[in-house]
Amino acid sequence: THAPHEVPMEEVVHWPENKAERKYLNSGYYTDKCIGEMIEAAKKQDWYKNTLFIFMADHGHQSYRHWGYYAPNSRKIPFLFYGDVIKKEYRGKRVDPIISQLDLPKTLLYQLGCNTAKYTWSKNALNYYVPQYAGFAFEVGFGWVRSFGSVTYDYEYNRFFEGANEGMRDSLYTEGAMYMQRIYDHFLAF
């Protein structure tokens, strides 16, 4: 569902008035339709009952709620495990941890009983006792989200766009900046 949001079907969603937003919503509808068709086709295969399907977005969208690119809410993403391999007592359960794409490896490997030591930047999203945090970056800044607050900083304008109250803002900024710098240093070391 990336711009320009062109899909090979007629519009199904006819609102909002804004054409770009309407195209975005229709592309989401189309994506959902294709995933549904894929799952229905997979159910007819022998391997289906032994397969875990994982769905995770790479970022959110401003949406018709008009969130800015800097808003933590525009970065919320789905992270879905689906399939018959999931124990019945866990099917349909929803948990709402603060996570990022970095948390997929450790979450999945814990469920498989595998060693996760190499995934230092990942956390098990299904463990309620792990610290709740996620960072995100954009062209000229970063955001840091914790269970008790969030902050978004833009280097180009040298200002905070979103954030916790002033008393928490500096500590959240420092924590987020250190996290992002360590990830960047780790990346450069490869």
C-alpha positions in Angstrom: 0.0 0.0 0.0 2.7 2.5 -1.1 2.1 5.6 -3.1 0.9 6.2 -5.7 -1.6 3.5 -4.5 -2.5 2.2 -7.9 -4.4 -1.1 -7.8 -5.9 -3.3 -10.5 -9.5 -2.9 -9.4 -12.3 -0.4 -9.3 -12.7 1.8 -6.2 -14.6 0.1 -3.4 -14.1 2.8 -0.7 -15.7 6.0 -1.9 -14.7 8.3 1.0 -13.0 10.6 2.1 -13.2 13.5 -0.4 -9.5 13.7 -0.5 -8.5 11.5 -3.6 -5.0 10.6 -2.2 -6.5 9.3 1.0 -9.3 7.4 -0.8 -6.7 5.8 -3.0 -4.7 4.8 0.1 -7.8 3.2 1.7 -8.6 1.4 -1.5 -5.1 0.0 -1.7 -5.5 -1.3 1.8 -8.7 -3.0 0.8 -7.0 -4.5 -2.2 -4.1 -5.8 -0.1 -6.5 -7.3 2.4 -8.4 -9.0 -0.4 -5.2 -10.5 -1.9 -4.1 -11.8 1.5 -7.5 -13.4 2.0 -7.3 -15.1 -1.4 -3.7 -16.3 -0.7 -4.8 -17.8 2.6 -7.8 -19.5 1.0 -5.6 -21.0 -1.6 -3.0 -22.1 1.0 -5.7 -23.9 3.0 -6.1 -26.3 0.1 -2.4 -27.3 0.3 -1.0 -30.2 2.4 1.6 -27.9 4.0 -1.0 -25.4 5.3 -1.6 -27.1 8.7 2.2 -26.9 9.4 2.7 -23.3 8.3 2.9 -20.1 10.4 2.0 -17.0 8.4 3.5 -13.7 9.6 2.2 -10.3 8.6 4.0 -7.2 9.5 4.0 -3.7 7.9 7.2 -1.6 7.5 5.5 1.6 8.6 2.1 3.2 9.2 0.4 6.1 7.4 -0.8 9.6 8.2 -4.4 8.3 7.4 -7.5 10.3 7.3 -6.8 11.3 10.9 -4.2 13.7 9.5 -1.3 12.5 11.7 2.0 14.1 10.7 4.9 12.0 9.5 6.5 12.7 13.0 3.5 11.4 15.0 4.1 8.1 16.8 0.5 7.1 16.0 1.3 7.3 12.2 4.0 4.6 12.9 1.7 2.0 14.4 1.9 -1.3 12.4 0.2 -4.7 12.4 2.2 -7.7 13.6 0.1 -10.8 13.1 0.8 -14.5 13.5 -1.8 -16.7 11.7 -2.2 -20.4 11.1 -3.2 -23.7 12.4 0.2 -24.2 14.1 -0.9 -21.7 16.8 -2.3 -23.4 19.9 -6.1 -23.0 20.0 -6.0 -21.2 23.3 -3.9 -18.4 21.7 -5.8 -18.0 18.5 -7.6 -14.7 18.2 -5.7 -13.2 21.1 -4.5 -9.6 20.9 -1.6 -8.2 22.7 -0.5 -4.5 22.4 3.1 -4.2 23.2 5.2 -1.4 22.0 7.4 -3.0 19.3 9.2 -2.5 16.0 10.2 -4.7 13.1 13.4 -5.4 15.1 11.3 -7.5 17.5 10.2 -10.1 15.0 13.3 -12.4 15.2 13.3 -12.8 19.0 9.6 -13.1 19.2 9.5 -15.9 16.6 12.6 -17.7 17.8 11.4 -17.8 21.4 8.3 -19.5 20.3 10.4 -22.1 18.5 12.7 -22.6 21.5 15.8 -21.3 19.6 18.8 -19.4 20.8 18.2 -15.7 20.4 21.6 -14.4 21.8 22.6 -12.9 18.4 19.5 -10.7 18.2 20.6 -8.1 20.8 18.3 -5.4 19.2 15.3 -7.6 19.3 12.8 -8.4 22.1 10.1 -11.0 22.6 6.9 -9.1 22.0 4.9 -11.8 23.8 6.8 -11.4 27.0 5.0 -8.9 29.2 8.0 -8.3 31.4 10.4 -6.9 28.7 10.8 -3.1 28.6 8.2 -1.4 26.3 10.0 0.8 23.7 10.4 1.4 20.0 12.3 3.9 18.0 11.5 5.2 14.5 13.4 7.4 12.1 12.5 9.7 9.3 14.6 11.8 6.9 15.6 14.5 9.4 14.8 13.1 12.8 13.7 10.3 15.0 11.0 9.3 17.5 11.1 7.3 20.7 8.1 5.6 22.2 7.8 4.2 25.7 4.8 3.0 27.7 4.9 6.2 29.7 5.5 8.7 27.0 7.0 9.5 23.6 9.1 12.2 21.9 9.8 13.1 18.3 12.7 15.3 17.4 13.4 17.0 14.0 17.1 18.0 13.4 16.3 20.2 10.5 14.1 22.5 12.5 15.9 21.8 15.8 12.7 21.2 17.6 10.4 18.7 19.3 7.2 17.9 17.3 5.5 15.5 19.7 6.3 14.5 23.1 5.7 13.9 26.7 5.5 16.7 29.2 8.6 18.9 29.5 9.8 17.1 32.6 10.1 13.8 30.8 11.0 15.1 27.3 14.7 15.5 27.9 15.2 12.0 29.4 13.1 10.4 26.6 15.1 12.3 24.0 18.4 11.2 25.5 17.3 7.6 25.8 16.0 7.5 22.2 19.0 9.3 20.8 21.4 6.9 22.5 19.4 3.9 21.2 19.3 5.2 17.7 23.1 6.0 17.8 23.9 2.5 19.0 21.9 0.9 16.3 23.6 3.1 13.7 27.0 2.3 15.1 26.1 -1.4 15.0 25.0 -1.1 11.4 28.3 0.7 10.4 30.3 -2.1 12.0 29.2 -4.6 9.4 
